[in-house]
Structure formats: structure tokens, C-alpha cells
């Protein structure tokens, strides 16, 4: 079998083990064969099903008129899963079921998550020089430095840099000696113990010196050198300098090995400082421009009615309060409702918005601006892509909103959403789910 074929088959297996269904209308999903119970991992009901229900589709578990779960049927076929199934919100407007990648929050496949799952899914006997308890996220991926430097740090800590000693271990016919001093070129030698490296570390503008001779266990010393503070004149106010120095050492080592010459220790350090400083400045400029970016409000046509929605949900709880507040020139309506089987704040916000859209349709409003203080929800609706959990709800919001002449979904600050927030909280505190409709005459 060729390398190409092996890779294709490996990719197929990776997908087969990490794809799952999100429920729309339930017509494409086999209850017992397909993974559809979770949007985080592959989960199917554990059978065996009785003969009569073997071919059951997920849509068979819903009431045909409303596409809501048929509680009687759930009790009959899947009593153990009754509660968790009710936490899945199918599409009432008949959106098709969808296959998603379970490794990411968005349900979209990314190379990064694919690689992660491939590596974690198999027994990885090739641990690098660091132990299994090494916190990669904290020690490498969350470092304040450029992505290429993180990648380099990861290779370094994994022992995956082709230094002389490593190549020699792998029976690559090269001289394992350090080209600068003749000692065995291991990772610790090249980056800390070699005369050249020592000199570079000595020159580094750290508030406290790096003890190169004490550097034996890189994994253990890693974080302390990464969080070392730099002296003010260096111009590096935030982030870690050490990984940049290591990167620069590696670049100069390669130049020395392959081109026969390299920069002096002084220049090696100053190269590290220059790129680190450049990265810090760009980053600061980016955060600054992000924070002063003003959102331009959408121009609303005349007679547009605003409906604000909000949800109240307590972490760990399964009930939510939904509130909607209609602001029209003549009067204000309000609506609130308590619902059960809600497992996240985002889902609660989504359900509140769905009620708002239904309310707008019921009131036969034609031009509506829907507002919510959940930026995640608003961007999910506006982009049409969202986390798999909310698939059915967002599909319904979009389907219902096609009946309006003008519709827009906008984010508002929490302080501006007080009325809807109060309604939602009140609805959450009412123990029995119930619907409260009210009309309030607007003060203005
Ligand atoms: Zn050396």
C-alpha cells in the first residue's frame, strides 16, 4: 500500500470516529446506529432495541405536528435517555439534519483539531524528553509570543529538533559533535551549555540571570525561564523573551552548520530582541485598534419595532427563564416563559430569541430589529454558522425571520437590556413553567 493510500484511509478513519449528527428534523438519523446524543463526543443510545424499534429514526421520536419530542414515545423506547434527549432542541421548521466534526466548538473541521484527535486517539508511545504531566497549553500554547515561536518551542521540548545527538540516536550518519566546540550536540548543550549559548544568555537583558550550567531538565526549567522579567531598556514590556532567544540560537546554529559562519553572540541576541520587540509592538497596536473600533449602527427604516430578548439560566441548572420586551412607538409588550431541559446559557439565549421572533410573527409586525446582549448568539445568527448545539434553534430563528419585510439582529450592552433581563429572571424563579403575556403602555 502506498503512502498516499495509507494517508487517505487514515483520514477516513479519523473522520468516521469524530463525526456526529446534530438534529434538525430528525429524518436522516438512525436512532441506534448514528451518533447523535452529544455534540462533544460520539454517543449513541445503548441497545439492544426491541425488534419493533430497530429501524427507528430520530424523527419518529417527535410529534409530527410540532416537531417537539414525543415524551410518551421517549419513555417507551429510550427511558434512560429521556432527559438528555429533551436537552437537544430539534428544528421546528424542518431544517435538515447535519453532520458535524465533533472536535471543535463550531463543528467545522480544522487541521489543528484533526491532528490533535489523531494524536490523542492512538497510543502515543513516543513521548519526548518531557513527561506526560507537562502542561503544553500553559507552557507552550499560551506563551506570549508569535505562533512560529510556539511551534519551535513545542519541537524543542518534544526533542524533535534535528541536533547532532538526536540524529545519531536515529542512526542518521552524521557527526554528533557540536560544530562550535566539539562536544556532543544535545539540545541542552546547544541551547545552554555551549560557550556560544552561555554568552548569549549572559548578555540577555533579564532582571535575574539565567543559570545555564544548572539547566539539565529542560521541562522543569522551562516555565521559570519563560516568565523571566526583562529590564525596561529592552523595550519588551510583556511576553517572554526566552523562546525568542532560543529561536535565534537555532537559526544561527543552522547558519553555522550549513553556511560555515554565524553572527556573534551579541548579534544573535540583538536579532532575538528585534523580532520579539516587533511582535510586541504589532500586538499592542492591534489590541489598541480593536478596542477603539466603533460599531456602526444599522440604519433602521421608519416604523421599525425593536424586540429585546434575554434569558436567565443558572450554571449547572436545567431550567431557564426567557424574556422578551417589545418597544413600539405606541405601546410596549412583554412576554416571558419558563422552560426546562436547557443545559447552557447560550442555548437559553437562543431559545429567548426564538420566542422573540415567534412573538414578532404572531403580532404581525413587518419591520423588526431584534436585540440581544449575547454577542455569541448574534454572530451565530448573522453568520449563519454556529455551534452544533444551537443548530436547530438558529435554523428556526432564520426560517421564521424570512416572513418579515425588514429584519436585523443586533447586539446591545447588558445595561440596555434591563426589562428583558427582569422578565427572564422572574420567569426562572417561577417553579412551574408557564407563559406570562403582558401589555404595558409606554411612558413616552
Ligand atoms: Zn558547543
Boltz pocket constraint, residues with backbone or C-beta under 6 A from the ligand:
constraints:
  - pocket:
      binder: B
      contacts: [[A, 178], [A, 179], [A, 180], [A, 181], [A, 182], [A, 183], [A, 189], [A, 190], [A, 193], [A, 194], [A, 195]]
      max_distance: 6.0
